[in-house]
Amino acid sequence: MSGPAPREPGPADAVLEVAGGHLTWNVLDPAADPVPFLDDPAAAQGWLWALWGEAAALRAAAGAPLGPAVPALPGLADAARRLAWAHWAAHWWPASVLDAIPALDGRVLAGEIAELAAECDLLLGGEEPEPLVTGEPPAPPGYALAAGEAADAGGLVLASGTAGTDWRRCPPGLLDASEEAVSWVITRLRARTTVLTLAVVAAPGLTDRTRVPEHLRPRARVTTADGGLAEIPLRLTDDSWTGSAPPPGAGRPDITVHLPAFPEPPTPDDAEQRRLRQRIRALAHARLAGSGPVIAPLRAETEAARDR
């Protein structure tokens, strides 16, 4: 294997599966060369010379490090970088009503991925690109906050707050990517009855008219400082995922929105992860504004920028 040991990809990693391994780019450093991971150097020989040069391909065949990339086919290297970015955008683009980052049209994005995959056939070994799930056209925002709903119900608000979501815990197209997508409120409805109500803004274009399969409906895991734990199923109401339950304990709740089928991320959702998400939002805003010439805008990005 060439390159460092592979790790679980995250929101900053663009990954391209290739014959005999895969390539990764850091989307926050798009000018840097990709990092290769070779499971089968012999199967990778068909493209190594094109991206790293003949000498590097010979070194890989002998089990030695590749060294710096000197592409024999610069056009193919550019297409590979662009294809990796398109796959990244399909999985990690931070679409948000709250942050004014429009969703990318899934059909347009899938079409460009297919075109780029054809250009990169030498790398992919003739494999078909991964299909994408497309959603409904974006609907006008009209999200409801949990605190407002509880106040309207006539309860006494004891505490409330907002939070973001860990993008690694849900697939794309379900949740708004904002750090304020989650709102919660603890309300006393009667003398001894207390209810925790929460709402998570849905991804742009997702409304209760959208048929979301049961296995793709997120849940909220609520923990409290005194050890309380509760799992709250969420339902799609208008354009928010909502749910309620008695608080599992005393004190300010910590709320994690997740899909049960998704594995636990390798690192916790901490301040570093929140900074990373903010840098990715800034990257999306810059690309919508026409910045970032290292990778020319995808057609889906161009359409999103025009329509916002």
Buried (B, 14 or more C-beta within 10 A) or exposed (E): BBBEEBEEBBBBBBBBBBBBBBBBBEBBEBEEBBBBBBEEBEBBBBBBBBBBBEEBBEBBEEEEEBEEBBBBBEEBBBBBBBBBBBBBBBBBBBBBBBBEBBBBBBEBBBBBBBBBBEBBEBBBBEEEBEEBEEBEEBBEEEBBBBBEBBBEEEBEEBBBBBBBBBBBBBBBBBBBBBBBBBBBBBBBEEEEEBBBBBBBBBBBBBBBEBEBEEEEBBBBBBBBEEEBEBEBEBEBBBBBBBBBBEBBBEEEBEBBBBBEEEEEBEEEBEEEBBEBBBBBBEBBBEBBEEEBEEBEBBBBBBBBBEEE
